[in-house]
Amino acid sequence: MTKRLPALALVAVMFAWASAFVVIRGIGPHVSPIAMAEGRLLVGGAVLGVIWGMNALYNGGVRLPRGRTLALTVGYGALWFALYTVLVNAAERHLDAGTTALLVNIAPIIVAVLAGAFLHEGFPPLLIAGIAISFAGAAIIAFTGDGRRDGAGVALAIAAALLYGISVVAQKLVLRTVDPLTATALGAGVGAIVLLQWAPRLFDELAAAPMSSAVGVIYLGLVPTALAFLLWAYALAHTPAGVTASSSYAVPGLSILLSWAFLAETPTAWGLVGGAACLVGVAVSRLNPRRRRTAPTATPARPAESERPTASPAGAPC
């Protein structure tokens, strides 16, 4: 049973992140994008902060990042937890939950492009091909729907994916010296502070909205934000990073199923074609051509701990 726990944690994470797209779409008519993001971060940041504080006390005190690491933490807290969340909320005022999830999942390509540009990982042909396929899919969604409305939603979703990609690169650098719980809790706290001036608007809107809207905001903070990130970190610690990251491809499909079940909406046929192209492009960009194997002359030594790649807790959250 213990060996199955990481897999079960991943399943829970995928359902939590997929459900976020559906809940955002459901309460969108009653809560504005910025207010919804602030409510989600207030709840999620508070829960993560309590867990982080208890963990710090248990382990002998709080250890905050400093210098460049702190600056990067503040940066992805503002861009990822705050602005990314606002853009996703706004995109779902124009697009259904499933289509938004499909578009946001081009983020791994953006990460690869940034890694090629700033981390000197290069631009292999398959990356270029994947970019072309994914953005062809985005174009299909934008130009085969309801004109301006779909175009605006596509632009917002792609902008959200761009911010997510930038933030993942920043977080990878932070995670070299900061544990995942601290990195996540601080990021959520920064995001809540960035949007704090919209807290009064959040309470005004919730007071005028149905009770289900307040429940939805609390759910977004507790489940897709606090619980899902903690389970993701646990799964990543007990599962190969490649397997963990690839599991995020399930999020769009689950979002479409949940959206159909609870909101009675599905992407259009062209939306599904475009979304499928987006995911195919991501998959192509992450292919690694096999190199010719040569007969080994000696058993290779295991890499030292410092030489092993650092895993990131970033998947495809919503």
C-alpha positions as CSV (number, residue, x, y, z in Angstrom):
1,M,0.0,0.0,0.0
2,T,2.9,2.4,0.8
3,K,4.3,2.0,-2.7
4,R,0.9,3.1,-4.1
5,L,0.6,6.3,-2.1
6,P,2.7,8.5,-4.5
7,A,0.6,7.3,-7.5
8,L,-2.6,7.9,-5.5
9,A,-1.3,11.4,-4.6
10,L,-0.7,12.1,-8.3
11,V,-4.2,11.1,-9.2
12,A,-5.6,13.4,-6.5
13,V,-3.5,16.2,-7.8
14,M,-4.6,15.8,-11.4
15,F,-8.3,15.8,-10.3
16,A,-7.8,18.8,-8.1
17,W,-6.1,20.9,-10.8
18,A,-8.7,19.8,-13.4
19,S,-11.5,20.7,-11.1
20,A,-10.1,24.2,-10.6
21,F,-10.8,25.0,-14.2
22,V,-14.4,23.9,-13.7
23,V,-15.0,25.7,-10.5
24,I,-13.5,29.0,-11.9
25,R,-15.9,28.7,-14.8
26,G,-18.8,28.0,-12.5
27,I,-18.4,30.9,-10.2
28,G,-17.1,33.3,-12.8
29,P,-20.4,35.1,-13.4
30,H,-20.5,36.2,-9.7
31,V,-16.8,36.9,-8.8
32,S,-14.5,39.0,-10.9
33,P,-11.1,37.5,-12.0
34,I,-8.9,39.5,-9.6
35,A,-11.2,39.1,-6.6
36,M,-11.4,35.4,-7.2
37,A,-7.6,35.1,-7.4
38,E,-7.2,37.0,-4.2
39,G,-9.7,34.9,-2.3
40,R,-8.1,31.7,-3.5
41,L,-4.6,32.9,-2.5
42,L,-5.8,34.2,0.9
43,V,-7.2,30.8,1.8
44,G,-4.4,28.7,0.2
45,G,-1.7,31.0,1.5
46,A,-3.1,30.9,5.0
47,V,-3.2,27.1,5.0
48,L,0.2,26.7,3.5
49,G,1.6,29.3,5.9
50,V,0.3,27.4,8.9
51,I,1.7,24.1,7.7
52,W,5.0,25.8,6.8
53,G,5.2,27.5,10.3
54,M,4.5,24.2,12.1
55,N,7.1,22.4,10.0
56,A,9.6,25.2,10.7
57,L,9.0,25.0,14.4
58,Y,9.4,21.2,14.4
59,N,12.7,21.4,12.5
60,G,14.2,24.1,14.6
61,G,13.1,27.5,13.2
62,V,12.3,29.4,10.0
63,R,14.8,29.5,7.2
64,L,14.1,32.2,4.7
65,P,15.8,32.5,1.3
66,R,18.1,35.5,0.8
67,G,19.5,37.7,-1.9
68,R,18.9,36.5,-5.5
69,T,16.9,33.5,-4.3
70,L,14.5,35.7,-2.3
71,A,14.1,38.0,-5.4
72,L,13.3,35.0,-7.6
73,T,10.8,33.7,-5.0
74,V,9.0,37.1,-4.9
75,G,9.1,37.2,-8.7
76,Y,7.3,33.9,-9.3
77,G,5.0,34.6,-6.4
78,A,3.8,37.7,-8.1
79,L,3.8,36.3,-11.7
80,W,2.6,32.8,-11.1
81,F,0.5,32.7,-8.0
82,A,-1.0,36.2,-8.6
83,L,-1.0,37.3,-12.2
84,Y,-1.2,33.8,-13.8
85,T,-4.3,33.1,-11.6
86,V,-6.0,36.3,-12.7
87,L,-5.3,35.6,-16.4
88,V,-6.7,32.1,-16.1
89,N,-9.8,33.4,-14.4
90,A,-10.2,36.0,-17.1
91,A,-9.7,33.5,-19.9
92,E,-12.6,31.4,-18.6
93,R,-14.9,34.3,-19.1
94,H,-14.3,33.8,-22.9
95,L,-13.6,30.1,-23.2
96,D,-15.0,26.9,-21.7
97,A,-13.0,25.1,-18.9
98,G,-11.7,22.3,-21.1
99,T,-10.4,24.6,-23.9
100,T,-8.7,26.9,-21.3
101,A,-7.0,23.9,-19.8
102,L,-5.8,22.7,-23.2
103,L,-4.2,26.1,-24.0
104,V,-2.6,26.6,-20.6
105,N,-0.9,23.2,-21.1
106,I,1.4,24.6,-23.7
107,A,3.5,25.9,-20.8
108,P,6.1,23.1,-21.0
109,I,7.1,24.4,-24.5
110,I,7.6,27.9,-23.1
111,V,9.7,26.4,-20.3
112,A,11.8,24.6,-23.0
113,V,12.2,27.8,-25.0
114,L,13.3,29.8,-21.9
115,A,15.7,27.0,-20.9
116,G,17.2,27.1,-24.4
117,A,17.6,30.9,-24.3
118,F,18.7,31.5,-20.7
119,L,20.0,28.1,-19.5
120,H,21.9,27.3,-22.7
121,E,20.0,24.1,-23.4
122,G,19.7,24.9,-27.1
123,F,16.8,24.7,-29.6
124,P,16.6,21.1,-31.0
125,P,14.6,20.6,-34.1
126,L,11.8,18.7,-32.2
127,L,11.4,21.7,-30.0
128,I,10.8,24.0,-33.0
129,A,8.4,21.4,-34.5
130,G,6.5,21.2,-31.2
131,I,6.2,25.0,-31.0
132,A,4.8,25.2,-34.6
133,I,2.2,22.4,-33.9
134,S,1.1,23.9,-30.6
135,F,0.6,27.4,-31.9
136,A,-1.2,26.0,-35.0
137,G,-3.6,24.4,-32.5
138,A,-4.0,27.7,-30.7
139,A,-4.7,29.4,-34.0
140,I,-7.4,26.8,-34.8
141,I,-9.1,27.6,-31.5
142,A,-8.9,31.3,-32.0
143,F,-10.1,31.6,-35.6
144,T,-12.7,28.8,-35.8
145,G,-14.9,30.1,-32.9
146,D,-16.8,33.2,-32.2
147,G,-14.4,35.8,-33.5
148,R,-13.3,38.3,-31.0
149,R,-14.5,36.4,-28.0
150,D,-12.5,33.3,-28.7
151,G,-9.5,35.4,-29.7
152,A,-9.5,37.3,-26.4
153,G,-9.8,34.0,-24.4
154,V,-6.9,32.4,-26.4
155,A,-4.7,35.5,-25.8
156,L,-5.4,35.4,-22.1
157,A,-4.8,31.7,-21.8
158,I,-1.5,31.9,-23.8
159,A,-0.4,34.8,-21.7
160,A,-1.1,32.7,-18.5
161,A,0.9,29.9,-20.0
162,L,3.8,32.3,-20.7
163,L,3.8,33.5,-17.1
164,Y,3.7,30.0,-15.9
165,G,6.7,29.0,-18.0
166,I,8.7,32.0,-16.8
167,S,7.8,31.2,-13.2
168,V,8.8,27.5,-13.5
169,V,12.3,28.5,-14.6
170,A,12.6,30.9,-11.7
171,Q,11.3,28.3,-9.3
172,K,13.8,25.7,-10.6
173,L,16.6,28.1,-9.6
174,V,15.0,28.6,-6.2
175,L,14.6,24.9,-5.5
176,R,18.4,24.4,-5.6
177,T,18.6,25.8,-2.1
178,V,15.0,26.0,-0.8
179,D,12.7,23.1,0.0
180,P,9.4,22.7,-1.9
181,L,7.1,23.6,1.0
182,T,8.9,26.8,1.8
183,A,9.0,27.8,-1.9
184,T,5.3,27.1,-2.3
185,A,4.2,28.8,0.9
186,L,6.2,31.9,0.3
187,G,5.0,32.1,-3.4
188,A,1.4,31.9,-2.3
189,G,1.9,34.5,0.4
190,V,3.6,36.9,-2.0
191,G,0.7,36.4,-4.5
192,A,-1.9,37.2,-1.8
193,I,0.0,40.3,-0.8
194,V,0.3,41.5,-4.4
195,L,-3.5,41.3,-4.8
196,L,-4.4,42.4,-1.3
197,Q,-5.8,45.8,-2.4
198,W,-8.7,43.8,-4.1
199,A,-9.7,42.0,-0.8
200,P,-12.5,44.5,-0.1
201,R,-13.9,44.0,-3.6
202,L,-13.8,40.2,-2.9
203,F,-15.9,40.5,0.2
204,D,-18.4,42.9,-1.5
205,E,-18.8,40.5,-4.4
206,L,-19.2,37.4,-2.2
207,A,-21.8,39.2,-0.1
208,A,-23.9,39.8,-3.2
209,A,-23.2,36.4,-4.7
210,P,-24.8,33.0,-4.0
211,M,-23.3,31.0,-1.2
212,S,-21.9,28.5,-3.7
213,S,-19.5,31.3,-4.9
214,A,-18.0,31.6,-1.5
215,V,-17.7,27.8,-1.2
216,G,-16.1,27.8,-4.6
217,V,-13.4,30.3,-3.6
218,I,-12.7,28.4,-0.4
219,Y,-12.4,25.2,-2.4
220,L,-10.0,26.8,-4.9
221,G,-7.7,27.8,-2.0
222,L,-7.9,24.6,0.0
223,V,-7.8,21.9,-2.7
224,P,-6.2,23.0,-6.0
225,T,-3.8,25.4,-4.2
226,A,-2.8,24.1,-0.7
227,L,-3.6,20.4,-0.8
228,A,-2.6,19.8,-4.4
229,F,0.8,21.5,-4.1
230,L,1.6,19.6,-1.0
231,L,0.6,16.2,-2.6
232,W,2.6,17.2,-5.7
233,A,5.7,17.7,-3.6
234,Y,5.2,14.4,-1.8
235,A,4.7,12.5,-5.1
236,L,7.7,14.2,-6.7
237,A,9.9,13.1,-3.8
238,H,8.8,9.4,-4.3
239,T,8.4,9.2,-8.1
240,P,10.7,9.8,-11.1
241,A,10.5,13.5,-12.2
242,G,9.7,12.5,-15.8
243,V,6.7,10.4,-14.7
244,T,5.5,13.1,-12.4
245,A,5.6,15.8,-15.0
246,S,4.0,13.7,-17.7
247,S,1.0,13.1,-15.5
248,S,-0.1,16.7,-16.0
249,Y,-1.2,15.8,-19.5
250,A,-4.3,14.2,-17.9
251,V,-5.5,17.6,-16.6
252,P,-7.1,18.9,-19.9
253,G,-9.0,15.6,-20.5
254,L,-10.2,15.5,-16.9
255,S,-11.2,19.2,-17.1
256,I,-13.3,18.4,-20.2
257,L,-15.0,15.4,-18.5
258,L,-15.7,17.4,-15.3
259,S,-16.9,20.4,-17.3
260,W,-19.3,18.2,-19.2
261,A,-20.6,16.5,-16.0
262,F,-21.1,19.6,-13.8
263,L,-21.5,22.5,-16.3
264,A,-23.0,20.6,-19.3
265,E,-20.4,22.2,-21.6
266,T,-17.7,20.7,-23.9
267,P,-15.3,22.4,-26.3
268,T,-16.4,22.7,-29.9
269,A,-15.2,20.1,-32.4
270,W,-12.7,22.6,-33.7
271,G,-11.7,23.4,-30.1
272,L,-11.0,19.8,-29.4
273,V,-8.9,19.5,-32.7
274,G,-6.9,22.6,-31.7
275,G,-6.5,21.5,-28.2
276,A,-5.3,18.1,-29.3
277,A,-2.8,19.8,-31.6
278,C,-1.5,21.9,-28.6
279,L,-0.9,18.7,-26.6
280,V,0.7,16.9,-29.5
281,G,3.0,19.8,-29.9
282,V,4.0,19.7,-26.3
283,A,4.6,15.9,-26.5
284,V,6.8,16.4,-29.7
285,S,8.8,19.1,-28.1
286,R,9.7,16.8,-25.2
287,L,10.8,13.8,-27.2
288,N,14.4,12.8,-26.8
289,P,15.9,11.1,-29.9
290,R,17.7,7.9,-28.9
291,R,21.4,8.0,-29.4
292,R,23.4,5.1,-30.7
293,R,24.6,2.8,-27.9
294,T,28.2,1.7,-27.8
295,A,29.3,-1.3,-25.9
296,P,30.3,-0.3,-22.4
297,T,33.8,-1.0,-21.4
298,A,33.2,-0.6,-17.7
299,T,30.3,-0.2,-15.3
300,P,29.5,3.5,-15.1
301,A,29.7,5.1,-11.7
302,R,26.6,6.5,-10.1
303,P,26.5,10.3,-10.3
304,A,27.3,12.2,-7.1
305,E,24.3,13.7,-5.4
306,S,25.4,17.2,-6.5
307,E,25.4,16.1,-10.2
308,R,21.9,14.7,-10.3
309,P,19.3,17.0,-11.9
310,T,17.2,19.0,-9.5
311,A,13.5,18.2,-9.8
312,S,10.9,20.9,-9.9
313,P,7.5,20.7,-8.2
314,A,6.0,22.5,-11.1
315,G,3.5,20.6,-13.2
316,A,0.5,22.2,-14.9
317,P,-1.4,23.7,-12.0
318,C,-4.4,25.8,-12.3
